[in-house]
C-alpha cells in the first residue's frame, strides 16, 4: 500500500500558500483545485507547490 504525500496548495494570483492536503504518491500530475483565497477574497485556482 502506497503512502500519501503531504502537499501545499498556493493561489495562482497572489502566490499565497493557503492550504495543505494529502495525495497518493502514484499520481504524476500536479494537483489543481478551485479554492477560496482569503488574501484575494475570492475563489481562485490553487496549484500544488514543491
PDB file of N, CA, C and O in Angstrom:
ATOM      1  N   UNK A   1       0.841  -1.180   0.000  1.00  0.00           N
ATOM      2  CA  UNK A   1       0.000   0.000   0.000  1.00  0.00           C
ATOM      3  C   UNK A   1       0.888   1.245   0.000  1.00  0.00           C
ATOM      4  O   UNK A   1       1.783   1.374   0.835  1.00  0.00           O
ATOM      5  N   UNK A   2       0.635   2.166  -0.944  1.00  0.00           N
ATOM      6  CA  UNK A   2       1.432   3.384  -1.059  1.00  0.00           C
ATOM      7  C   UNK A   2       0.990   4.414  -0.024  1.00  0.00           C
ATOM      8  O   UNK A   2      -0.195   4.543   0.281  1.00  0.00           O
ATOM      9  N   UNK A   3       1.959   5.133   0.500  1.00  0.00           N
ATOM     10  CA  UNK A   3       1.652   6.183   1.464  1.00  0.00           C
ATOM     11  C   UNK A   3       1.256   7.451   0.736  1.00  0.00           C
ATOM     12  O   UNK A   3       1.483   7.593  -0.466  1.00  0.00           O
ATOM     13  N   UNK A   4       0.658   8.374   1.481  1.00  0.00           N
ATOM     14  CA  UNK A   4       0.258   9.657   0.914  1.00  0.00           C
ATOM     15  C   UNK A   4       1.343  10.702   1.146  1.00  0.00           C
ATOM     16  O   UNK A   4       2.064  10.660   2.143  1.00  0.00           O
ATOM     17  N   UNK A   5       1.442  11.632   0.214  1.00  0.00           N
ATOM     18  CA  UNK A   5       2.347  12.777   0.345  1.00  0.00           C
ATOM     19  C   UNK A   5       1.566  13.975   0.851  1.00  0.00           C
ATOM     20  O   UNK A   5       0.423  14.194   0.450  1.00  0.00           O
ATOM     21  N   UNK A   6       2.183  14.752   1.735  1.00  0.00           N
ATOM     22  CA  UNK A   6       1.590  15.995   2.190  1.00  0.00           C
ATOM     23  C   UNK A   6       2.010  17.079   1.207  1.00  0.00           C
ATOM     24  O   UNK A   6       3.203  17.265   0.966  1.00  0.00           O
ATOM     25  N   UNK A   7       1.045  17.798   0.636  1.00  0.00           N
ATOM     26  CA  UNK A   7       1.348  18.834  -0.349  1.00  0.00           C
ATOM     27  C   UNK A   7       0.758  20.163   0.093  1.00  0.00           C
ATOM     28  O   UNK A   7      -0.157  20.210   0.915  1.00  0.00           O
ATOM     29  N   UNK A   8       1.299  21.249  -0.467  1.00  0.00           N
ATOM     30  CA  UNK A   8       0.840  22.603  -0.169  1.00  0.00           C
ATOM     31  C   UNK A   8       0.231  23.174  -1.441  1.00  0.00           C
ATOM     32  O   UNK A   8       0.788  23.024  -2.528  1.00  0.00           O
ATOM     33  N   UNK A   9      -0.924  23.835  -1.297  1.00  0.00           N
ATOM     34  CA  UNK A   9      -1.580  24.479  -2.430  1.00  0.00           C
ATOM     35  C   UNK A   9      -1.391  25.987  -2.329  1.00  0.00           C
ATOM     36  O   UNK A   9      -1.619  26.577  -1.273  1.00  0.00           O
ATOM     37  N   UNK A  10      -0.970  26.616  -3.441  1.00  0.00           N
ATOM     38  CA  UNK A  10      -0.737  28.052  -3.480  1.00  0.00           C
ATOM     39  C   UNK A  10      -1.665  28.703  -4.496  1.00  0.00           C
ATOM     40  O   UNK A  10      -1.950  28.142  -5.555  1.00  0.00           O
ATOM     41  N   UNK A  11      -2.128  29.896  -4.149  1.00  0.00           N
ATOM     42  CA  UNK A  11      -3.001  30.672  -5.031  1.00  0.00           C
ATOM     43  C   UNK A  11      -2.223  31.066  -6.282  1.00  0.00           C
ATOM     44  O   UNK A  11      -1.068  31.483  -6.190  1.00  0.00           O
ATOM     45  N   UNK A  12      -2.847  30.937  -7.447  1.00  0.00           N
ATOM     46  CA  UNK A  12      -2.187  31.265  -8.704  1.00  0.00           C
ATOM     47  C   UNK A  12      -2.018  32.777  -8.873  1.00  0.00           C
ATOM     48  O   UNK A  12      -1.085  33.216  -9.545  1.00  0.00           O
ATOM     49  N   UNK A  13      -2.893  33.569  -8.283  1.00  0.00           N
ATOM     50  CA  UNK A  13      -2.859  35.023  -8.462  1.00  0.00           C
ATOM     51  C   UNK A  13      -1.868  35.691  -7.503  1.00  0.00           C
ATOM     52  O   UNK A  13      -0.964  36.400  -7.946  1.00  0.00           O
ATOM     53  N   UNK A  14      -2.029  35.472  -6.199  1.00  0.00           N
ATOM     54  CA  UNK A  14      -1.182  36.167  -5.214  1.00  0.00           C
ATOM     55  C   UNK A  14      -0.045  35.295  -4.681  1.00  0.00           C
ATOM     56  O   UNK A  14       0.779  35.783  -3.908  1.00  0.00           O
ATOM     57  N   UNK A  15       0.022  34.032  -5.069  1.00  0.00           N
ATOM     58  CA  UNK A  15       1.051  33.079  -4.668  1.00  0.00           C
ATOM     59  C   UNK A  15       1.086  32.815  -3.162  1.00  0.00           C
ATOM     60  O   UNK A  15       2.095  32.340  -2.642  1.00  0.00           O
ATOM     61  N   UNK A  16       0.016  33.112  -2.476  1.00  0.00           N
ATOM     62  CA  UNK A  16      -0.090  32.849  -1.048  1.00  0.00           C
ATOM     63  C   UNK A  16      -0.372  31.357  -0.838  1.00  0.00           C
ATOM     64  O   UNK A  16      -1.226  30.777  -1.509  1.00  0.00           O
ATOM     65  N   UNK A  17       0.358  30.748   0.102  1.00  0.00           N
ATOM     66  CA  UNK A  17       0.194  29.315   0.383  1.00  0.00           C
ATOM     67  C   UNK A  17      -0.876  29.146   1.456  1.00  0.00           C
ATOM     68  O   UNK A  17      -0.624  29.382   2.638  1.00  0.00           O
ATOM     69  N   UNK A  18      -2.065  28.738   1.040  1.00  0.00           N
ATOM     70  CA  UNK A  18      -3.229  28.735   1.918  1.00  0.00           C
ATOM     71  C   UNK A  18      -3.639  27.372   2.452  1.00  0.00           C
ATOM     72  O   UNK A  18      -4.145  27.286   3.571  1.00  0.00           O
ATOM     73  N   UNK A  19      -3.441  26.318   1.699  1.00  0.00           N
ATOM     74  CA  UNK A  19      -3.996  25.019   2.047  1.00  0.00           C
ATOM     75  C   UNK A  19      -2.944  23.915   2.023  1.00  0.00           C
ATOM     76  O   UNK A  19      -1.983  23.975   1.257  1.00  0.00           O
ATOM     77  N   UNK A  20      -3.140  22.902   2.876  1.00  0.00           N
ATOM     78  CA  UNK A  20      -2.354  21.678   2.824  1.00  0.00           C
ATOM     79  C   UNK A  20      -3.322  20.519   2.665  1.00  0.00           C
ATOM     80  O   UNK A  20      -4.445  20.559   3.167  1.00  0.00           O
ATOM     81  N   UNK A  21      -2.877  19.491   1.964  1.00  0.00           N
ATOM     82  CA  UNK A  21      -3.718  18.327   1.733  1.00  0.00           C
ATOM     83  C   UNK A  21      -2.822  17.124   1.468  1.00  0.00           C
ATOM     84  O   UNK A  21      -1.599  17.257   1.421  1.00  0.00           O
ATOM     85  N   UNK A  22      -3.415  15.970   1.298  1.00  0.00           N
ATOM     86  CA  UNK A  22      -2.686  14.741   1.003  1.00  0.00           C
ATOM     87  C   UNK A  22      -3.092  14.216  -0.363  1.00  0.00           C
ATOM     88  O   UNK A  22      -4.223  14.407  -0.810  1.00  0.00           O
ATOM     89  N   UNK A  23      -2.144  13.549  -1.017  1.00  0.00           N
ATOM     90  CA  UNK A  23      -2.455  12.853  -2.270  1.00  0.00           C
ATOM     91  C   UNK A  23      -1.549  11.640  -2.368  1.00  0.00           C
ATOM     92  O   UNK A  23      -0.507  11.588  -1.715  1.00  0.00           O
ATOM     93  N   UNK A  24      -1.930  10.677  -3.167  1.00  0.00           N
ATOM     94  CA  UNK A  24      -1.156   9.449  -3.283  1.00  0.00           C
ATOM     95  C   UNK A  24       0.150   9.700  -4.032  1.00  0.00           C
ATOM     96  O   UNK A  24       0.222  10.585  -4.885  1.00  0.00           O
ATOM     97  N   UNK A  25       1.165   8.929  -3.715  1.00  0.00           N
ATOM     98  CA  UNK A  25       2.467   9.062  -4.371  1.00  0.00           C
ATOM     99  C   UNK A  25       2.427   8.578  -5.816  1.00  0.00           C
ATOM    100  O   UNK A  25       3.318   8.900  -6.602  1.00  0.00           O
ATOM    101  N   UNK A  26       1.413   7.816  -6.168  1.00  0.00           N
ATOM    102  CA  UNK A  26       1.310   7.256  -7.518  1.00  0.00           C
ATOM    103  C   UNK A  26       0.929   8.305  -8.555  1.00  0.00           C
ATOM    104  O   UNK A  26       1.146   8.090  -9.747  1.00  0.00           O
ATOM    105  N   UNK A  27       0.375   9.421  -8.137  1.00  0.00           N
ATOM    106  CA  UNK A  27      -0.078  10.460  -9.055  1.00  0.00           C
ATOM    107  C   UNK A  27       1.107  11.198  -9.672  1.00  0.00           C
ATOM    108  O   UNK A  27       2.023  11.608  -8.960  1.00  0.00           O
ATOM    109  N   UNK A  28       1.092  11.364 -10.974  1.00  0.00           N
ATOM    110  CA  UNK A  28       2.187  12.033 -11.684  1.00  0.00           C
ATOM    111  C   UNK A  28       1.917  13.513 -11.922  1.00  0.00           C
ATOM    112  O   UNK A  28       2.849  14.317 -11.918  1.00  0.00           O
ATOM    113  N   UNK A  29       0.651  13.886 -12.131  1.00  0.00           N
ATOM    114  CA  UNK A  29       0.294  15.272 -12.420  1.00  0.00           C
ATOM    115  C   UNK A  29       0.233  16.100 -11.143  1.00  0.00           C
ATOM    116  O   UNK A  29       0.009  15.571 -10.055  1.00  0.00           O
ATOM    117  N   UNK A  30       0.433  17.395 -11.291  1.00  0.00           N
ATOM    118  CA  UNK A  30       0.292  18.310 -10.159  1.00  0.00           C
ATOM    119  C   UNK A  30      -1.186  18.590  -9.926  1.00  0.00           C
ATOM    120  O   UNK A  30      -1.970  18.704 -10.868  1.00  0.00           O
ATOM    121  N   UNK A  31      -1.545  18.697  -8.671  1.00  0.00           N
ATOM    122  CA  UNK A  31      -2.929  18.910  -8.276  1.00  0.00           C
ATOM    123  C   UNK A  31      -3.329  20.363  -8.490  1.00  0.00           C
ATOM    124  O   UNK A  31      -2.569  21.272  -8.155  1.00  0.00           O
ATOM    125  N   UNK A  32      -4.531  20.591  -9.050  1.00  0.00           N
ATOM    126  CA  UNK A  32      -5.083  21.932  -9.243  1.00  0.00           C
ATOM    127  C   UNK A  32      -6.528  21.915  -8.768  1.00  0.00           C
ATOM    128  O   UNK A  32      -7.327  21.096  -9.221  1.00  0.00           O
ATOM    129  N   UNK A  33      -6.860  22.821  -7.854  1.00  0.00           N
ATOM    130  CA  UNK A  33      -8.212  22.898  -7.302  1.00  0.00           C
ATOM    131  C   UNK A  33      -8.686  24.334  -7.226  1.00  0.00           C
ATOM    132  O   UNK A  33      -7.887  25.255  -7.053  1.00  0.00           O
ATOM    133  N   UNK A  34     -10.001  24.523  -7.357  1.00  0.00           N
ATOM    134  CA  UNK A  34     -10.611  25.830  -7.127  1.00  0.00           C
ATOM    135  C   UNK A  34     -10.879  25.958  -5.631  1.00  0.00           C
ATOM    136  O   UNK A  34     -11.660  25.190  -5.069  1.00  0.00           O
ATOM    137  N   UNK A  35     -10.230  26.929  -4.984  1.00  0.00           N
ATOM    138  CA  UNK A  35     -10.384  27.143  -3.549  1.00  0.00           C
ATOM    139  C   UNK A  35     -10.559  28.626  -3.276  1.00  0.00           C
ATOM    140  O   UNK A  35     -10.242  29.466  -4.119  1.00  0.00           O
ATOM    141  N   UNK A  36     -11.072  28.944  -2.079  1.00  0.00           N
ATOM    142  CA  UNK A  36     -11.206  30.334  -1.670  1.00  0.00           C
ATOM    143  C   UNK A  36      -9.870  30.842  -1.134  1.00  0.00           C
ATOM    144  O   UNK A  36      -9.255  30.203  -0.280  1.00  0.00           O
ATOM    145  N   UNK A  37      -9.425  31.990  -1.637  1.00  0.00           N
ATOM    146  CA  UNK A  37      -8.200  32.622  -1.162  1.00  0.00           C
ATOM    147  C   UNK A  37      -8.574  33.791  -0.255  1.00  0.00           C
ATOM    148  O   UNK A  37      -9.185  34.753  -0.722  1.00  0.00           O
ATOM    149  N   UNK A  38      -8.221  33.731   1.033  1.00  0.00           N
ATOM    150  CA  UNK A  38      -8.573  34.824   1.943  1.00  0.00           C
ATOM    151  C   UNK A  38      -7.847  36.138   1.623  1.00  0.00           C
ATOM    152  O   UNK A  38      -8.355  37.214   1.938  1.00  0.00           O
ATOM    153  N   UNK A  39      -6.683  36.059   1.009  1.00  0.00           N
ATOM    154  CA  UNK A  39      -5.939  37.267   0.662  1.00  0.00           C
ATOM    155  C   UNK A  39      -6.570  37.981  -0.539  1.00  0.00           C
ATOM    156  O   UNK A  39      -6.686  39.207  -0.538  1.00  0.00           O
ATOM    157  N   UNK A  40      -6.977  37.227  -1.555  1.00  0.00           N
ATOM    158  CA  UNK A  40      -7.640  37.792  -2.739  1.00  0.00           C
ATOM    159  C   UNK A  40      -9.125  38.036  -2.484  1.00  0.00           C
ATOM    160  O   UNK A  40      -9.765  38.823  -3.182  1.00  0.00           O
ATOM    161  N   UNK A  41      -9.662  37.353  -1.480  1.00  0.00           N
ATOM    162  CA  UNK A  41     -11.077  37.435  -1.100  1.00  0.00           C
ATOM    163  C   UNK A  41     -12.006  36.949  -2.213  1.00  0.00           C
ATOM    164  O   UNK A  41     -13.089  37.501  -2.411  1.00  0.00           O
ATOM    165  N   UNK A  42     -11.575  35.910  -2.941  1.00  0.00           N
ATOM    166  CA  UNK A  42     -12.413  35.290  -3.969  1.00  0.00           C
ATOM    167  C   UNK A  42     -11.931  33.877  -4.239  1.00  0.00           C
ATOM    168  O   UNK A  42     -10.875  33.468  -3.755  1.00  0.00           O
ATOM    169  N   UNK A  43     -12.703  33.136  -5.009  1.00  0.00           N
ATOM    170  CA  UNK A  43     -12.370  31.769  -5.371  1.00  0.00           C
ATOM    171  C   UNK A  43     -11.400  31.790  -6.549  1.00  0.00           C
ATOM    172  O   UNK A  43     -11.704  32.359  -7.597  1.00  0.00           O
ATOM    173  N   UNK A  44     -10.230  31.169  -6.374  1.00  0.00           N
ATOM    174  CA  UNK A  44      -9.204  31.160  -7.419  1.00  0.00           C
ATOM    175  C   UNK A  44      -8.635  29.756  -7.581  1.00  0.00           C
ATOM    176  O   UNK A  44      -8.900  28.866  -6.772  1.00  0.00           O
ATOM    177  N   UNK A  45      -7.855  29.574  -8.630  1.00  0.00           N
ATOM    178  CA  UNK A  45      -7.196  28.303  -8.868  1.00  0.00           C
ATOM    179  C   UNK A  45      -5.988  28.184  -7.953  1.00  0.00           C
ATOM    180  O   UNK A  45      -5.156  29.090  -7.896  1.00  0.00           O
ATOM    181  N   UNK A  46      -5.889  27.078  -7.244  1.00  0.00           N
ATOM    182  CA  UNK A  46      -4.754  26.799  -6.370  1.00  0.00           C
ATOM    183  C   UNK A  46      -4.009  25.611  -6.944  1.00  0.00           C
ATOM    184  O   UNK A  46      -4.607  24.581  -7.255  1.00  0.00           O
ATOM    185  N   UNK A  47      -2.681  25.761  -7.085  1.00  0.00           N
ATOM    186  CA  UNK A  47      -1.851  24.704  -7.650  1.00  0.00           C
ATOM    187  C   UNK A  47      -0.892  24.165  -6.609  1.00  0.00           C
ATOM    188  O   UNK A  47      -0.508  24.859  -5.668  1.00  0.00           O
ATOM    189  N   UNK A  48      -0.516  22.921  -6.798  1.00  0.00           N
ATOM    190  CA  UNK A  48       0.445  22.272  -5.902  1.00  0.00           C
ATOM    191  C   UNK A  48       1.819  22.899  -6.045  1.00  0.00           C
ATOM    192  O   UNK A  48       2.268  23.163  -7.161  1.00  0.00           O
ATOM    193  N   UNK A  49       2.491  23.140  -4.929  1.00  0.00           N
ATOM    194  CA  UNK A  49       3.843  23.683  -4.941  1.00  0.00           C
ATOM    195  C   UNK A  49       4.827  22.615  -4.511  1.00  0.00           C
ATOM    196  O   UNK A  49       4.429  21.575  -3.987  1.00  0.00           O
ATOM    197  N   UNK A  50       6.092  22.861  -4.724  1.00  0.00           N
ATOM    198  CA  UNK A  50       7.125  21.913  -4.338  1.00  0.00           C
ATOM    199  C   UNK A  50       7.453  22.047  -2.881  1.00  0.00           C
ATOM    200  O   UNK A  50       8.309  21.324  -2.371  1.00  0.00           O
TER     201      UNK A  50
END
